[in-house]
Amino acid sequence: MAYVISDECLNCGACEAECPVSAISAGDGKYVIDADTCISCGACEGVCPVGAPKEA
């Protein structure tokens, strides 16, 4: 199941740099994850300072 980024996102970009499949991009006020590209590896969750990425 793909990850999603919650409203706690600080828009810091740490998750985007960590994603091995480039599924994360800047959105309107927070980062977003493309569910079709996400491989549910959890790399984004591990680097987020506020735990915004969650399994959907």
MDTraj code that builds the backbone (N, CA, C; nanometers):
import mdtraj as md
import numpy as np

residues = "MET ALA TYR VAL ILE SER ASP GLU CYS LEU ASN CYS GLY ALA CYS GLU ALA GLU CYS PRO VAL SER ALA ILE SER ALA GLY ASP GLY LYS TYR VAL ILE ASP ALA ASP THR CYS ILE SER CYS GLY ALA CYS GLU GLY VAL CYS PRO VAL GLY ALA PRO LYS GLU ALA".split()
xyz = np.array([
    [0.0846, -0.1180, 0.0000],
    [0.0000, 0.0000, 0.0000],
    [0.0894, 0.1248, 0.0000],
    [0.0571, 0.2212, -0.0779],
    [0.1364, 0.3429, -0.0923],
    [0.1304, 0.4295, 0.0340],
    [0.2316, 0.5130, 0.0473],
    [0.2351, 0.6096, 0.1563],
    [0.1637, 0.7376, 0.1142],
    [0.1175, 0.8134, 0.2126],
    [0.0620, 0.9468, 0.1917],
    [0.1300, 1.0400, 0.2913],
    [0.1290, 1.1679, 0.2630],
    [0.1898, 1.2655, 0.3531],
    [0.0787, 1.3448, 0.4205],
    [0.0812, 1.3448, 0.5526],
    [-0.0235, 1.4108, 0.6303],
    [-0.0005, 1.5620, 0.6375],
    [-0.0967, 1.6301, 0.6980],
    [-0.0906, 1.7749, 0.7114],
    [0.0194, 1.8229, 0.8060],
    [0.0830, 1.7309, 0.8796],
    [0.1934, 1.7694, 0.9669],
    [0.3187, 1.8088, 0.8885],
    [0.3190, 1.7846, 0.7584],
    [0.4347, 1.8118, 0.6722],
    [0.4844, 1.9551, 0.6904],
    [0.6162, 1.9685, 0.7119],
    [0.6789, 2.0992, 0.7281],
    [0.7301, 2.1557, 0.5961],
    [0.7151, 2.0793, 0.4888],
    [0.7613, 2.1209, 0.3567],
    [0.9141, 2.1352, 0.3533],
    [0.9844, 2.0477, 0.4249],
    [1.1310, 2.0573, 0.4344],
    [1.2035, 1.9887, 0.3187],
    [1.1402, 1.8902, 0.2556],
    [1.2001, 1.8232, 0.1410],
    [1.2874, 1.7038, 0.1722],
    [1.3033, 1.6689, 0.2977],
    [1.3882, 1.5546, 0.3342],
    [1.3387, 1.4257, 0.2702],
    [1.2094, 1.4080, 0.2647],
    [1.1518, 1.2849, 0.2093],
    [1.1748, 1.2742, 0.0589],
    [1.1644, 1.3847, -0.0112],
    [1.1806, 1.3831, -0.1569],
    [1.3198, 1.3324, -0.1949],
    [1.4210, 1.3793, -0.1262],
    [1.5583, 1.3386, -0.1557],
    [1.5830, 1.1914, -0.1240],
    [1.5091, 1.1355, -0.0311],
    [1.5297, 0.9979, 0.0135],
    [1.4558, 0.8942, -0.0704],
    [1.3531, 0.9332, -0.1432],
    [1.2699, 0.8395, -0.2179],
    [1.3485, 0.7753, -0.3333],
    [1.3619, 0.6418, -0.3324],
    [1.4411, 0.5749, -0.4363],
    [1.3739, 0.5689, -0.5731],
    [1.2444, 0.5973, -0.5803],
    [1.1728, 0.5909, -0.7081],
    [1.1159, 0.7266, -0.7499],
    [1.1568, 0.8322, -0.6835],
    [1.1129, 0.9693, -0.7155],
    [0.9614, 0.9841, -0.7187],
    [0.8958, 0.9253, -0.6201],
    [0.7496, 0.9324, -0.6118],
    [0.7012, 1.0553, -0.5359],
    [0.7926, 1.1312, -0.4770],
    [0.7552, 1.2447, -0.3922],
    [0.7907, 1.3753, -0.4622],
    [0.6969, 1.4701, -0.4574],
    [0.7211, 1.6008, -0.5171],
    [0.6550, 1.7089, -0.4329],
    [0.6991, 1.8325, -0.4535],
    [0.6421, 1.9448, -0.3805],
    [0.4994, 1.9677, -0.4273],
    [0.4112, 1.9835, -0.3320],
    [0.2718, 2.0127, -0.3623],
    [0.2360, 2.1517, -0.3151],
    [0.1109, 2.1763, -0.2965],
    [0.0627, 2.3065, -0.2514],
    [0.0680, 2.3130, -0.0991],
    [0.1780, 2.3597, -0.0430],
    [0.1931, 2.3727, 0.1011],
    [0.2511, 2.2519, 0.1714],
    [0.2576, 2.1372, 0.1038],
    [0.3196, 2.0176, 0.1596],
    [0.3607, 1.9264, 0.0452],
    [0.4436, 1.8304, 0.0746],
    [0.4860, 1.7352, -0.0269],
    [0.3765, 1.6312, -0.0499],
    [0.3769, 1.5719, -0.1682],
    [0.2781, 1.4709, -0.2039],
    [0.3489, 1.3482, -0.2600],
    [0.2858, 1.2332, -0.2464],
    [0.3401, 1.1071, -0.2960],
    [0.2492, 1.0535, -0.4053],
    [0.3083, 1.0189, -0.5194],
    [0.2342, 0.9571, -0.6290],
    [0.2120, 0.8106, -0.5937],
    [0.0889, 0.7743, -0.5656],
    [0.0555, 0.6389, -0.5213],
    [0.0887, 0.5327, -0.6254],
    [0.0834, 0.5680, -0.7522],
    [0.1133, 0.4717, -0.8577],
    [0.2625, 0.4415, -0.8683],
    [0.3467, 0.5325, -0.8210],
    [0.4915, 0.5155, -0.8276],
    [0.5490, 0.4624, -0.6965],
    [0.4878, 0.4950, -0.5841],
    [0.5353, 0.4562, -0.4503],
    [0.5472, 0.3040, -0.4386],
    [0.6608, 0.2580, -0.3847],
    [0.6832, 0.1145, -0.3648],
    [0.6713, 0.0755, -0.2172],
    [0.6237, 0.1645, -0.1347],
    [0.5993, 0.1398, 0.0083],
    [0.7233, 0.0919, 0.0825],
    [0.8372, 0.1522, 0.0513],
    [0.9622, 0.1105, 0.1149],
    [0.9811, 0.1724, 0.2532],
    [0.9151, 0.2861, 0.2804],
    [0.9253, 0.3505, 0.4101],
    [1.0443, 0.4421, 0.4275],
    [1.1237, 0.4616, 0.3228],
    [1.2409, 0.5485, 0.3331],
    [1.2014, 0.6904, 0.3733],
    [1.0913, 0.7385, 0.3208],
    [1.0451, 0.8738, 0.3518],
    [1.0070, 0.8875, 0.4991],
    [0.9437, 0.7871, 0.5502],
    [0.8998, 0.7881, 0.6901],
    [1.0198, 0.7957, 0.7845],
    [1.1274, 0.7298, 0.7469],
    [1.2465, 0.7255, 0.8313],
    [1.3218, 0.8559, 0.8424],
    [1.3077, 0.9458, 0.7446],
    [1.3825, 1.0714, 0.7480],
    [1.2987, 1.1924, 0.7844],
    [1.1681, 1.1774, 0.7898],
    [1.0812, 1.2916, 0.8195],
    [1.0918, 1.3323, 0.9657],
    [1.1209, 1.4588, 0.9932],
    [1.1356, 1.5042, 1.1322],
    [1.0059, 1.5051, 1.2125],
    [0.8909, 1.5031, 1.1436],
    [0.7621, 1.5073, 1.2140],
    [0.6760, 1.3837, 1.1887],
    [0.7261, 1.2875, 1.1130],
    [0.6507, 1.1649, 1.0869],
    [0.5309, 1.1838, 0.9971],
    [0.5388, 1.2768, 0.9034],
    [0.4252, 1.3048, 0.8164],
    [0.3914, 1.1915, 0.7189],
    [0.4902, 1.1217, 0.6615],
    [0.4536, 1.0102, 0.5721],
    [0.3955, 0.8937, 0.6512],
    [0.2818, 0.8445, 0.6068],
    [0.2132, 0.7326, 0.6723],
    [0.1671, 0.6344, 0.5652],
    [0.1565, 0.5077, 0.6007],
    [0.0989, 0.4110, 0.5080],
    [-0.0501, 0.4403, 0.4942],
    [-0.0950, 0.4421, 0.3709],
    [-0.2366, 0.4734, 0.3444],
    [-0.3253, 0.3576, 0.3828],
])
top = md.Topology()
chain = top.add_chain()
for i, resn in enumerate(residues, 1):
    res = top.add_residue(resn, chain, resSeq=i)
    for name in ("N", "CA", "C"):
        top.add_atom(name, md.element.get_by_symbol(name[0]), res)
traj = md.Trajectory(xyz[None], top)
